[in-house]
């Protein structure tokens, strides 16, 4: 610690302080006062390992990771473990959300070597960053026939001292093999005929085979919401609809709708504060893994004190029991951690309970909303759990998409629709304002206009980490949604030599892959511009997808969104809805809502205000047909909409209700 004491004089009230005290990541700051002499990822740490000729211990996690905290308390706060680490290693701590590129390299290594991975990720490296051995969580002491962390530290140190050359050679070979395996390439810049249609159909079939008809969702416990699965099933349903296969289309939709309803009723949904937790530990979406928000769900008596005369109604609606309600599945609470606790879940038909209490369904919903509001107020006064408040570009890109789309969907809600707590901010303009605010924040704080590069995240100031593929792909997708109110991409630029692998990520997991989103972005952009520019975007999309052809053929269920992208590229002509008029008028908002009212993934909405000189110049430059359409259909007091496909446009309409039949009209060139 002698080398860093002066840097942390302001933290003298702590027994220990290390270099992480100068970092921004909440996860790194949690470890700033461990006795371990942590370094952040960077040249200072690498140089120290080279100078001392010692291996690096790399620990990767994130701030809401349960076992990361367990290992911190058991090992990293232990003076004996700290001495072993400080004497024999250079210790580096990485926040996987801040440096996903670093995490990807060593997680891939551990998964390839041991067949599994997770966080905390614990890897030993040579001073030139080649992996020597690794694992995940290690208990501090030997037990159950497995070596503890102290034993592992001693053994790695002994191996380094006695056979360093063999270890280094082995690590270099492992990285070389992984690099070859992960650098997907294609001999062709085009997808083979039949691949897109087969991939979508096969993916839908594979998902259907894993569908849980009792509780909804695809697969068994633990259940992770995976929006890309929903996207694929809805996309396939629309294809079946367009070709008259209504039975299959309805089955697909029913799977999606039933799954979403079960999630909304389950404990994975925070019925008091809104939002969803990361996943449920059981098959019935009941007991969540509390990574959204960890809070005491409350004893039954305390619920009663707060809700008074409506307590019985609330208790029945949410299956609350004196003994605790985490008993719906053997997976819900295997270690009795929730004994006597209740996780709110909806199991009965609301109209049935409303009838029992002799009230209308509207009154019943109002009372439930008021109960939730009261409980939320009580919960708000409690000590809050840890919050990781850094701003990540990729996640904000996803949020921008969601808020922009929500603003359009809410415009189409029936007049007089009521929303009950915790739903707040039901004005469509509020959703659009949030999306715009997020986009402007990223533009101001995380985008360098001169270099046209993004930073990955922000907390107090921009992080040192550059923007990665997901940041660019998700942000572009969000901005396209915000507006519509060599093949494949590596996950990093390759400029940081400390990151040993450049991976072409394709897996559509809880988050979609950057390559899947990029392919759809390119297709959407191609439908907005004309001629050579459109062809340029299409060629890039085709080449990107050709790189992943083997994956699309062999395991489409791993890449549902990429399956959709491949099929989108094969659609002969995307439908264009062109809205012309004063963007600030109510008529414009209503026409835009009508344009987005029906689901069609192969539709692009373009809108243009002929009075806006900058807009007109943009369209003149990028798509003169759109500019001409705006000029020819400009009416000072009206908003006009046209639907174009296959180089033909419908007659202009000025009534939003007239737009619906035009959008529902099936194209004669729809493919099966």
C-alpha positions as CSV (number, residue, x, y, z in Angstrom):
1,X,0.0,0.0,0.0
2,X,3.0,2.3,0.4
3,X,2.9,3.3,-3.3
4,X,-0.7,4.6,-3.0
5,X,-1.0,6.1,0.5
6,X,-0.8,9.7,-0.6
7,X,-3.5,9.2,-3.2
8,X,-6.0,8.3,-0.5
9,X,-5.3,10.7,2.3
10,X,-8.9,11.9,2.2
11,X,-10.1,8.4,3.2
12,X,-7.9,8.3,6.3
13,X,-11.0,7.5,8.5
14,X,-11.1,4.1,6.9
15,X,-8.6,1.4,8.1
16,X,-7.8,0.6,4.5
17,X,-8.0,2.5,1.2
18,X,-6.9,1.5,-2.3
19,X,-6.9,2.8,-5.8
20,X,-10.5,2.0,-6.4
21,X,-11.4,5.0,-4.2
22,X,-10.7,7.2,-7.2
23,X,-13.0,5.2,-9.5
24,X,-16.6,6.1,-10.5
25,X,-18.2,2.6,-10.7
26,X,-20.4,1.9,-7.6
27,X,-19.1,-1.7,-7.8
28,X,-15.5,-0.7,-7.6
29,X,-16.2,1.8,-4.9
30,X,-17.7,-1.0,-2.8
31,X,-14.2,-2.5,-2.7
32,X,-12.3,0.7,-2.2
33,X,-11.7,0.0,1.5
34,X,-10.8,-3.7,1.4
35,X,-7.4,-4.6,2.7
36,X,-6.7,-6.0,-0.7
37,X,-4.5,-3.6,-2.7
38,X,-6.9,-3.4,-5.7
39,X,-6.1,-1.8,-9.0
40,X,-8.6,-0.8,-11.6
41,X,-8.0,-2.4,-15.1
42,X,-5.3,-0.4,-16.8
43,X,-1.6,0.1,-17.6
44,X,-0.6,0.9,-14.0
45,X,-1.6,-2.5,-12.8
46,X,-0.1,-4.3,-15.8
47,X,3.2,-2.4,-15.4
48,X,3.3,-3.3,-11.7
49,X,2.8,-7.0,-12.5
50,X,5.7,-6.9,-15.0
51,X,7.9,-5.0,-12.6
52,X,7.4,-7.5,-9.8
53,X,7.2,-10.5,-12.2
54,X,4.0,-11.8,-10.4
55,X,0.7,-13.1,-11.8
56,X,-2.4,-11.0,-11.8
57,X,-5.5,-11.9,-9.9
58,X,-8.5,-10.6,-11.8
59,X,-11.9,-10.4,-10.1
60,X,-15.0,-9.4,-12.2
61,X,-18.5,-8.7,-10.9
62,X,-21.2,-6.1,-10.7
63,X,-22.8,-4.2,-7.9
64,X,-26.1,-6.2,-7.5
65,X,-24.3,-9.6,-7.8
66,X,-25.1,-11.7,-4.6
67,X,-22.1,-14.1,-4.7
68,X,-19.8,-11.2,-5.5
69,X,-20.7,-9.7,-2.1
70,X,-20.4,-13.0,-0.4
71,X,-16.9,-13.4,-1.7
72,X,-16.0,-9.8,-0.7
73,X,-17.2,-10.4,2.9
74,X,-15.6,-13.8,3.2
75,X,-12.3,-13.2,1.4
76,X,-11.6,-9.7,0.3
77,X,-12.3,-8.1,3.7
78,X,-10.1,-10.8,5.4
79,X,-6.6,-9.6,6.4
80,X,-5.1,-13.1,5.8
81,X,-6.5,-13.4,2.3
82,X,-5.4,-9.8,1.6
83,X,-1.9,-10.6,2.6
84,X,-1.7,-13.6,0.3
85,X,-3.0,-11.4,-2.6
86,X,-0.8,-8.4,-1.9
87,X,2.4,-10.4,-1.4
88,X,2.0,-12.7,-4.4
89,X,-0.2,-11.0,-6.9
90,X,-1.3,-7.8,-8.5
91,X,-5.1,-7.7,-7.9
92,X,-7.4,-6.1,-10.4
93,X,-11.1,-5.4,-9.9
94,X,-13.4,-4.9,-12.9
95,X,-17.1,-3.9,-13.2
96,X,-18.5,-6.1,-16.0
97,X,-21.1,-3.5,-16.8
98,X,-18.4,-0.9,-17.2
99,X,-16.0,-3.1,-19.2
100,X,-18.0,-5.8,-20.9
101,X,-15.2,-6.3,-23.4
102,X,-12.8,-7.4,-20.7
103,X,-15.4,-9.6,-19.1
104,X,-16.2,-11.3,-22.4
105,X,-12.5,-12.3,-22.9
106,X,-12.1,-14.1,-19.6
107,X,-15.7,-15.4,-19.3
108,X,-15.3,-17.0,-22.7
109,X,-12.0,-18.6,-21.4
110,X,-13.6,-20.0,-18.2
111,X,-16.7,-21.3,-20.1
112,X,-14.5,-23.0,-22.7
113,X,-12.2,-24.5,-20.2
114,X,-14.7,-25.6,-17.4
115,X,-18.0,-25.7,-19.2
116,X,-19.7,-23.0,-17.2
117,X,-19.2,-19.5,-15.8
118,X,-20.8,-16.8,-13.8
119,X,-20.0,-13.9,-11.4
120,X,-17.9,-13.3,-9.5
121,X,-15.4,-14.3,-12.2
122,X,-12.0,-15.1,-10.7
123,X,-9.1,-15.5,-13.2
124,X,-5.4,-15.6,-12.8
125,X,-3.4,-14.0,-15.6
126,X,0.2,-13.6,-16.6
127,X,1.6,-10.1,-16.6
128,X,0.9,-9.9,-20.4
129,X,-2.8,-10.7,-19.6
130,X,-2.9,-14.3,-20.8
131,X,-5.2,-16.5,-18.6
132,X,-3.5,-19.2,-16.5
133,X,-6.5,-20.6,-14.7
134,X,-9.9,-19.4,-13.5
135,X,-13.3,-20.1,-11.9
136,X,-16.2,-18.2,-10.3
137,X,-16.9,-18.0,-6.6
138,X,-14.4,-19.6,-4.2
139,X,-15.2,-20.1,-0.5
140,X,-12.4,-18.9,1.8
141,X,-11.6,-22.4,3.3
142,X,-11.4,-25.9,2.0
143,X,-14.7,-27.8,2.3
144,X,-16.8,-30.5,0.5
145,X,-13.6,-31.8,-1.0
146,X,-13.0,-28.5,-2.9
147,X,-10.1,-26.2,-2.3
148,X,-10.8,-22.9,-0.7
149,X,-9.6,-19.5,-2.0
150,X,-6.5,-19.4,0.3
151,X,-5.4,-22.8,-0.9
152,X,-5.9,-21.8,-4.5
153,X,-3.8,-18.6,-4.0
154,X,-1.0,-20.7,-2.5
155,X,-1.1,-23.3,-5.3
156,X,-1.1,-20.7,-8.1
157,X,1.9,-18.9,-6.4
158,X,3.8,-22.2,-6.1
159,X,3.0,-23.1,-9.8
160,X,4.1,-19.6,-10.9
161,X,7.4,-19.9,-9.0
162,X,8.2,-23.4,-10.2
163,X,6.8,-23.7,-13.8
164,X,6.1,-20.2,-15.0
165,X,7.1,-20.9,-18.6
166,X,4.7,-23.8,-18.9
167,X,1.8,-21.7,-17.5
168,X,2.5,-18.8,-19.8
169,X,2.8,-21.0,-22.9
170,X,-0.5,-22.7,-22.0
171,X,-2.3,-19.4,-21.5
172,X,-1.1,-18.0,-24.8
173,X,-2.2,-21.1,-26.6
174,X,-5.7,-20.9,-25.0
175,X,-6.2,-17.3,-26.2
176,X,-5.0,-18.1,-29.7
177,X,-7.4,-21.0,-30.0
178,X,-10.3,-18.9,-28.7
179,X,-9.4,-16.1,-31.0
180,X,-9.6,-18.5,-34.0
181,X,-12.9,-20.0,-32.8
182,X,-14.6,-16.7,-32.2
183,X,-13.6,-14.7,-35.2
184,X,-16.6,-15.7,-37.4
185,X,-16.2,-15.1,-41.1
186,X,-17.9,-16.0,-44.3
187,X,-16.6,-17.0,-47.7
188,X,-19.7,-15.3,-49.2
189,X,-21.2,-11.9,-48.6
190,X,-24.7,-13.3,-49.1
191,X,-27.0,-15.5,-47.2
192,X,-27.9,-18.8,-48.9
193,X,-31.4,-19.1,-50.4
194,X,-34.0,-20.4,-47.9
195,X,-31.9,-19.7,-44.8
196,X,-34.0,-16.7,-43.5
197,X,-37.4,-18.4,-43.9
198,X,-36.1,-21.7,-42.5
199,X,-34.5,-19.9,-39.5
200,X,-37.6,-18.1,-38.5
201,X,-39.8,-21.2,-38.8
202,X,-37.4,-23.5,-37.0
203,X,-36.8,-21.0,-34.2
204,X,-40.6,-20.7,-33.7
205,X,-40.9,-24.5,-33.6
206,X,-38.0,-24.9,-31.2
207,X,-39.5,-22.2,-28.9
208,X,-43.0,-23.8,-29.1
209,X,-41.5,-27.1,-28.0
210,X,-40.2,-25.5,-24.8
211,X,-43.4,-23.5,-24.1
212,X,-44.9,-23.9,-20.6
213,X,-48.6,-24.1,-21.2
214,X,-49.4,-24.0,-17.4
215,X,-47.4,-20.9,-16.4
216,X,-46.3,-19.3,-19.7
217,X,-42.8,-18.7,-20.8
218,X,-40.3,-20.8,-22.7
219,X,-38.2,-23.3,-20.8
220,X,-38.2,-24.2,-17.1
221,X,-37.1,-22.6,-13.8
222,X,-35.3,-20.3,-13.3
223,X,-37.3,-18.3,-15.8
224,X,-35.6,-15.3,-17.4
225,X,-37.8,-12.9,-19.5
226,X,-36.2,-12.9,-22.9
227,X,-37.9,-10.3,-25.1
228,X,-36.2,-11.6,-28.3
229,X,-38.3,-14.7,-28.0
230,X,-41.5,-12.6,-27.9
231,X,-40.2,-10.7,-30.9
232,X,-39.6,-13.9,-32.9
233,X,-43.0,-15.4,-32.1
234,X,-44.9,-12.2,-33.0
235,X,-42.8,-11.9,-36.2
236,X,-43.6,-15.4,-37.2
237,X,-47.3,-14.9,-36.3
238,X,-47.5,-11.9,-38.7
239,X,-45.9,-14.0,-41.5
240,X,-48.5,-16.8,-40.9
241,X,-51.3,-14.2,-40.8
242,X,-50.2,-12.7,-44.1
243,X,-50.3,-16.1,-45.8
244,X,-53.7,-17.1,-44.4
245,X,-52.4,-19.6,-41.9
246,X,-54.5,-18.2,-39.1
247,X,-54.5,-21.2,-36.8
248,X,-50.7,-21.1,-36.4
249,X,-50.7,-17.3,-36.1
250,X,-53.2,-17.4,-33.3
251,X,-51.3,-20.2,-31.4
252,X,-48.1,-18.1,-31.5
253,X,-49.9,-15.0,-30.3
254,X,-51.6,-16.9,-27.5
255,X,-48.2,-18.1,-26.2
256,X,-46.9,-14.6,-26.1
257,X,-50.0,-13.0,-24.6
258,X,-50.4,-15.8,-21.9
259,X,-46.7,-15.5,-21.0
260,X,-46.9,-11.7,-20.6
261,X,-50.1,-12.0,-18.5
262,X,-48.5,-14.6,-16.2
263,X,-45.4,-12.4,-15.8
264,X,-47.6,-9.3,-15.0
265,X,-49.6,-11.3,-12.4
266,X,-46.5,-12.9,-10.8
267,X,-44.0,-11.9,-8.2
268,X,-41.4,-11.1,-10.8
269,X,-43.6,-8.0,-11.4
270,X,-43.2,-5.4,-8.6
271,X,-46.8,-4.7,-7.9
272,X,-46.1,-1.9,-5.5
273,X,-43.3,0.1,-7.2
274,X,-43.7,-1.0,-10.8
275,X,-41.2,-2.7,-13.1
276,X,-39.9,-6.2,-13.3
277,X,-37.1,-8.1,-11.5
278,X,-34.4,-9.9,-13.5
279,X,-35.8,-13.4,-13.3
280,X,-37.9,-15.7,-11.1
281,X,-36.3,-18.7,-9.3
282,X,-39.4,-20.9,-9.9
283,X,-41.4,-21.9,-12.9
284,X,-44.5,-19.9,-12.0
285,X,-42.9,-16.4,-12.1
286,X,-43.6,-16.1,-8.3
287,X,-40.4,-15.6,-6.3
288,X,-38.0,-13.3,-8.1
289,X,-34.2,-12.9,-7.8
290,X,-34.3,-9.5,-6.2
291,X,-31.9,-7.6,-8.5
292,X,-34.3,-4.9,-9.4
293,X,-35.0,-3.9,-5.9
294,X,-34.3,-5.8,-2.7
295,X,-37.0,-5.1,-0.1
296,X,-38.8,-6.7,2.8
297,X,-42.2,-7.8,1.4
298,X,-43.7,-7.5,4.8
299,X,-45.4,-9.5,7.4
300,X,-49.1,-10.1,7.0
301,X,-50.0,-8.0,10.1
302,X,-48.1,-4.9,8.8
303,X,-50.0,-5.1,5.6
304,X,-53.2,-5.0,7.6
305,X,-52.1,-2.0,9.7
306,X,-51.5,0.1,6.6
307,X,-54.6,-0.9,4.5
308,X,-57.2,-1.0,7.2
309,X,-60.7,-1.9,5.9
310,X,-59.4,-3.0,2.5
311,X,-56.8,-5.3,3.9
312,X,-58.8,-8.5,3.3
313,X,-59.5,-7.6,-0.3
314,X,-55.8,-6.9,-0.9
315,X,-54.7,-10.1,0.9
316,X,-57.0,-12.3,-1.2
317,X,-56.1,-10.6,-4.5
318,X,-52.3,-11.1,-3.9
319,X,-52.4,-14.6,-2.3
320,X,-51.0,-13.3,1.0
321,X,-50.9,-15.8,3.9
322,X,-49.9,-15.6,7.6
323,X,-47.4,-18.4,7.1
324,X,-45.9,-16.8,4.0
325,X,-46.9,-17.6,0.4
326,X,-43.7,-18.8,-1.2
327,X,-45.1,-22.3,-1.4
328,X,-46.3,-22.6,-5.0
329,X,-43.3,-24.5,-6.2
330,X,-40.4,-26.5,-4.6
331,X,-38.1,-24.1,-6.4
332,X,-39.7,-21.0,-4.9
333,X,-37.9,-21.1,-1.5
334,X,-35.7,-24.2,-1.1
335,X,-33.7,-22.8,1.7
336,X,-36.6,-21.3,3.7
337,X,-35.3,-17.7,3.2
338,X,-38.8,-16.4,2.7
339,X,-40.5,-18.3,5.6
340,X,-43.3,-16.1,6.9
341,X,-42.8,-13.7,4.0
342,X,-45.1,-12.9,1.1
343,X,-44.2,-12.1,-2.5
344,X,-47.2,-10.5,-4.1
345,X,-48.8,-12.6,-6.9
346,X,-52.2,-12.5,-8.6
347,X,-53.8,-15.9,-8.8
348,X,-57.6,-15.2,-9.0
349,X,-59.8,-13.6,-11.5
350,X,-60.3,-9.9,-10.3
351,X,-64.0,-9.9,-11.5
352,X,-64.6,-13.0,-9.2
353,X,-63.2,-11.3,-6.1
354,X,-65.0,-8.0,-7.0
355,X,-68.3,-9.8,-7.2
356,X,-67.6,-11.5,-3.8
357,X,-67.1,-8.1,-2.2
358,X,-70.2,-6.7,-4.0
359,X,-68.5,-4.0,-6.1
360,X,-67.9,-3.2,-9.7
361,X,-64.6,-4.2,-11.3
362,X,-63.8,-0.4,-11.8
363,X,-64.2,0.2,-8.0
364,X,-62.2,-2.9,-7.3
365,X,-59.3,-1.7,-9.4
366,X,-59.4,1.7,-7.9
367,X,-59.2,0.2,-4.4
368,X,-56.3,-2.0,-5.3
369,X,-54.5,1.0,-6.9
370,X,-55.0,3.0,-3.7
371,X,-53.7,0.1,-1.6
372,X,-50.6,-0.1,-3.7
373,X,-50.1,3.6,-3.4
374,X,-50.3,3.4,0.4
375,X,-47.8,0.5,0.6
376,X,-45.5,2.3,-1.8
377,X,-45.4,5.4,0.5
378,X,-44.5,3.2,3.5
379,X,-41.8,1.4,1.5
380,X,-40.4,4.8,0.3
381,X,-39.7,5.7,3.9
382,X,-37.5,2.7,4.5
383,X,-33.8,2.6,4.0
384,X,-33.2,2.0,0.3
385,X,-31.1,-0.8,-1.0
386,X,-27.9,-0.2,-2.9
387,X,-28.4,1.5,-6.3
388,X,-25.9,1.3,-9.1
389,X,-26.6,4.7,-10.7
390,X,-24.2,4.8,-13.6
391,X,-25.6,5.6,-17.1
392,X,-24.8,3.0,-19.7
393,X,-25.4,4.0,-23.4
394,X,-26.6,0.5,-24.6
395,X,-29.2,0.2,-21.9
396,X,-30.4,3.8,-22.4
397,X,-30.7,3.0,-26.1
398,X,-33.1,0.2,-25.2
399,X,-35.0,2.5,-22.9
400,X,-35.2,5.2,-25.6
401,X,-36.8,2.6,-27.9
402,X,-39.3,1.6,-25.2
403,X,-40.4,5.1,-24.3
404,X,-40.6,6.2,-27.9
405,X,-42.8,3.2,-28.8
406,X,-44.9,3.6,-25.6
407,X,-45.7,7.2,-26.6
408,X,-47.1,5.9,-29.9
409,X,-49.0,3.0,-28.3
410,X,-50.6,5.2,-25.7
411,X,-51.8,7.6,-28.4
412,X,-54.0,4.7,-29.6
413,X,-55.6,3.9,-26.3
414,X,-59.3,4.3,-26.1
415,X,-60.5,7.6,-24.8
416,X,-61.3,7.5,-21.1
417,X,-58.9,4.5,-20.4
418,X,-58.0,4.5,-16.7
419,X,-54.7,3.6,-15.2
420,X,-54.1,2.8,-11.6
421,X,-51.1,3.1,-9.4
422,X,-48.2,2.3,-9.9
423,X,-48.7,3.4,-13.5
424,X,-48.0,7.1,-13.6
425,X,-47.3,9.5,-16.4
426,X,-49.8,8.3,-18.9
427,X,-49.6,11.2,-21.2
428,X,-47.9,10.1,-24.4
429,X,-45.9,13.4,-24.6
430,X,-44.3,12.6,-21.3
431,X,-42.9,9.3,-22.6
432,X,-41.5,11.0,-25.7
433,X,-40.0,13.7,-23.5
434,X,-38.2,11.1,-21.4
435,X,-36.9,9.4,-24.6
436,X,-35.7,12.8,-26.0
437,X,-34.1,13.7,-22.6
438,X,-32.1,10.5,-22.5
439,X,-30.9,10.9,-26.1
440,X,-29.9,14.5,-25.5
441,X,-28.0,13.5,-22.3
442,X,-26.0,10.9,-24.3
443,X,-25.3,13.4,-27.1
444,X,-24.1,16.0,-24.6
445,X,-22.1,13.9,-22.2
446,X,-21.1,10.7,-24.0
447,X,-20.7,11.6,-27.7
448,X,-17.6,13.3,-29.2
449,X,-18.8,15.0,-32.4
450,X,-15.2,15.5,-33.7
451,X,-14.3,11.8,-33.5
452,X,-17.9,10.6,-33.8
453,X,-17.2,8.2,-31.0
454,X,-19.2,7.2,-27.9
455,X,-18.0,6.6,-24.4
456,X,-19.6,3.5,-22.8
457,X,-20.9,5.0,-19.5
458,X,-21.3,8.0,-17.3
459,X,-21.2,8.6,-13.5
460,X,-20.2,12.1,-12.5
461,X,-18.2,12.2,-15.7
462,X,-17.7,10.0,-18.8
463,X,-15.9,6.7,-18.1
464,X,-12.6,5.8,-19.6
465,X,-14.2,2.8,-21.4
466,X,-15.0,3.5,-25.1
467,X,-18.3,2.7,-26.7
468,X,-18.8,-0.9,-27.6
469,X,-20.9,-2.5,-30.4
470,X,-24.0,-2.8,-28.1
471,X,-23.8,0.9,-27.3
472,X,-23.8,2.0,-31.0
473,X,-26.3,-0.6,-32.1
474,X,-28.9,-0.1,-29.3
475,X,-28.5,3.7,-29.4
476,X,-29.1,3.8,-33.2
477,X,-32.1,1.5,-32.8
478,X,-33.4,3.9,-30.1
479,X,-32.9,6.9,-32.2
480,X,-34.6,5.3,-35.2
481,X,-37.6,4.6,-32.9
482,X,-37.4,8.1,-31.6
483,X,-37.5,9.4,-35.2
484,X,-40.4,7.1,-36.2
485,X,-42.6,8.4,-33.6
486,X,-15.9,-7.2,-43.3
487,X,-19.3,-8.7,-42.4
488,X,-20.6,-8.6,-38.8
489,X,-19.4,-6.3,-36.1
490,X,-16.8,-7.0,-33.4
491,X,-17.8,-6.1,-29.8
492,X,-14.9,-3.5,-29.6
493,X,-12.8,-1.4,-31.8
494,X,-9.6,-3.4,-31.3
495,X,-7.7,-0.2,-30.3
496,X,-7.3,-1.3,-26.7
497,X,-4.4,-3.8,-26.8
498,X,-5.1,-5.0,-23.2
499,X,-8.3,-6.6,-24.5
500,X,-7.0,-9.8,-26.1
501,X,-10.1,-11.0,-28.0
502,X,-12.4,-9.3,-30.4
503,X,-15.7,-11.2,-30.4
504,X,-18.4,-11.2,-33.0
505,X,-21.3,-11.7,-30.6
506,X,-24.4,-13.3,-31.9
507,X,-26.3,-14.7,-28.9
508,X,-29.7,-13.0,-28.3
509,X,-30.0,-13.4,-24.6
510,X,-31.8,-11.2,-22.0
511,X,-30.4,-8.4,-24.1
512,X,-30.3,-8.8,-27.9
513,X,-26.9,-9.1,-29.5
514,X,-25.4,-6.0,-31.0
515,X,-25.1,-7.8,-34.4
516,X,-28.8,-8.7,-34.5
517,X,-29.8,-5.1,-33.7
518,X,-27.2,-3.7,-36.2
519,X,-28.7,-5.9,-39.0
520,X,-32.2,-4.6,-38.3
521,X,-30.8,-1.0,-38.0
522,X,-29.2,-1.3,-41.5
523,X,-32.5,-2.7,-43.0
524,X,-34.5,0.1,-41.5
525,X,-32.1,2.7,-42.7
526,X,-32.1,1.2,-46.2
527,X,-35.9,1.7,-46.3
528,X,-35.5,5.4,-45.4
529,X,-33.0,6.4,-48.0
530,X,-32.9,5.9,-51.8
531,X,-30.8,4.2,-54.5
532,X,-27.1,3.8,-53.9
533,X,-27.3,4.6,-50.2
534,X,-30.1,2.1,-49.7
535,X,-28.1,-0.6,-51.5
536,X,-25.1,0.2,-49.4
537,X,-27.0,-0.5,-46.2
538,X,-28.6,-3.6,-47.6
539,X,-25.2,-5.0,-48.7
540,X,-23.8,-4.4,-45.2
541,X,-26.8,-6.2,-43.6
542,X,-26.5,-9.1,-46.0
543,X,-22.8,-9.5,-45.4
544,X,-23.3,-9.3,-41.6
545,X,-25.9,-12.0,-41.7
546,X,-23.9,-14.2,-44.0
547,X,-21.2,-14.3,-41.3
548,X,-23.6,-16.0,-38.9
549,X,-25.3,-18.4,-41.5
550,X,-24.0,-21.5,-39.7
551,X,-25.6,-20.3,-36.5
552,X,-28.9,-19.4,-38.2
553,X,-29.0,-22.9,-39.7
554,X,-27.8,-25.0,-36.7
555,X,-29.2,-23.2,-33.6
556,X,-31.8,-20.5,-34.5
557,X,-33.3,-20.5,-31.0
558,X,-30.0,-18.9,-29.8
559,X,-30.5,-16.0,-32.2
560,X,-34.2,-15.2,-32.5
561,X,-33.8,-11.6,-33.3
562,X,-31.1,-12.4,-36.0
563,X,-33.6,-14.8,-37.5
564,X,-36.1,-11.9,-37.8
565,X,-33.4,-9.7,-39.3
566,X,-32.5,-12.3,-41.9
567,X,-36.2,-12.6,-42.9
568,X,-36.7,-8.8,-43.0
569,X,-33.9,-8.6,-45.5
570,X,-35.7,-11.0,-47.8
571,X,-39.0,-9.0,-47.8
572,X,-39.3,-7.8,-51.4
573,X,-40.5,-4.3,-50.4
574,X,-41.0,-2.8,-46.9
575,X,-44.2,-0.8,-46.4
576,X,-43.6,2.9,-46.0
577,X,-46.0,5.2,-44.3
578,X,-45.3,8.8,-45.1
579,X,-47.0,11.4,-42.9
580,X,-46.8,15.0,-44.2
581,X,-47.8,18.1,-42.1
582,X,-47.2,20.3,-39.1
583,X,-45.4,18.2,-36.5
584,X,-46.7,20.3,-33.7
585,X,-50.4,19.9,-34.5
586,X,-52.8,17.5,-32.8
587,X,-53.8,16.2,-36.2
588,X,-50.2,15.1,-36.8
589,X,-50.1,13.2,-33.4
590,X,-53.4,11.4,-34.3
591,X,-52.2,10.4,-37.7
592,X,-48.9,9.2,-36.3
593,X,-50.8,7.1,-33.7
594,X,-52.8,5.6,-36.5
595,X,-49.6,4.8,-38.4
596,X,-48.3,2.8,-35.4
597,X,-51.5,1.3,-34.3
598,X,-51.1,-2.1,-36.1
599,X,-48.1,-4.4,-35.6
600,X,-46.0,-4.8,-38.7
601,X,-42.2,-5.3,-38.3
602,X,-41.7,-4.7,-42.0
603,X,-43.1,-1.2,-41.9
604,X,-41.2,2.1,-41.8
605,X,-42.9,5.3,-40.7
606,X,-41.5,8.5,-42.3
607,X,-42.7,11.9,-41.4
608,X,-41.9,15.3,-42.8
609,X,-42.8,18.9,-42.2
610,X,-42.6,20.8,-45.5
611,X,-42.2,24.0,-43.5
612,X,-39.0,22.8,-41.9
613,X,-36.2,23.8,-44.3
614,X,-33.6,21.6,-42.6
615,X,-35.8,18.5,-42.9
616,X,-36.5,19.2,-46.6
617,X,-32.8,19.6,-47.3
618,X,-32.1,16.3,-45.6
619,X,-34.7,14.4,-47.7
620,X,-33.7,16.1,-50.9
621,X,-30.2,14.8,-50.3
622,X,-31.1,11.3,-49.1
623,X,-34.4,10.5,-50.7
624,X,-35.7,12.9,-53.2
625,X,-38.9,10.9,-53.7
626,X,-39.9,11.6,-50.1
627,X,-39.1,15.3,-50.5
628,X,-41.3,15.4,-53.7
629,X,-44.1,13.6,-51.9
630,X,-44.0,16.2,-49.2
631,X,-44.2,19.1,-51.7
632,X,-47.0,17.5,-53.7
633,X,-49.1,16.7,-50.7
634,X,-48.6,19.7,-48.5
635,X,-51.8,21.3,-47.3
636,X,-51.4,24.2,-44.8
637,X,-54.2,23.2,-42.5
638,X,-54.2,19.4,-43.0
639,X,-52.1,16.4,-42.2
640,X,-51.8,13.9,-45.1
641,X,-50.7,10.2,-45.0
642,X,-49.7,7.9,-47.8
643,X,-48.9,4.2,-47.8
644,X,-46.2,3.1,-50.3
645,X,-45.0,-0.4,-51.3
646,X,-43.6,-2.0,-54.4
647,X,-43.0,1.5,-56.0
648,X,-46.7,2.4,-55.7
649,X,-48.4,4.8,-53.3
650,X,-52.0,4.8,-52.1
651,X,-54.1,7.9,-52.7
652,X,-53.4,10.4,-49.8
653,X,-55.8,10.3,-46.8
654,X,-56.4,13.1,-44.3
655,X,-58.5,11.1,-41.8
656,X,-56.6,8.8,-39.4
657,X,-59.4,6.2,-39.5
658,X,-58.9,5.9,-43.2
659,X,-55.3,4.8,-42.7
660,X,-56.1,1.6,-40.9
661,X,-57.6,-0.3,-43.9
662,X,-54.6,0.8,-46.0
663,X,-52.1,-0.6,-43.5
664,X,-54.0,-3.9,-43.1
665,X,-54.1,-4.5,-46.8
666,X,-51.9,-7.5,-47.6
667,X,-49.1,-7.2,-50.1
668,X,-49.4,-9.6,-53.1
669,X,-45.7,-10.3,-52.7
670,X,-45.8,-11.5,-49.1
671,X,-43.6,-14.6,-48.6
672,X,-44.4,-17.6,-46.5
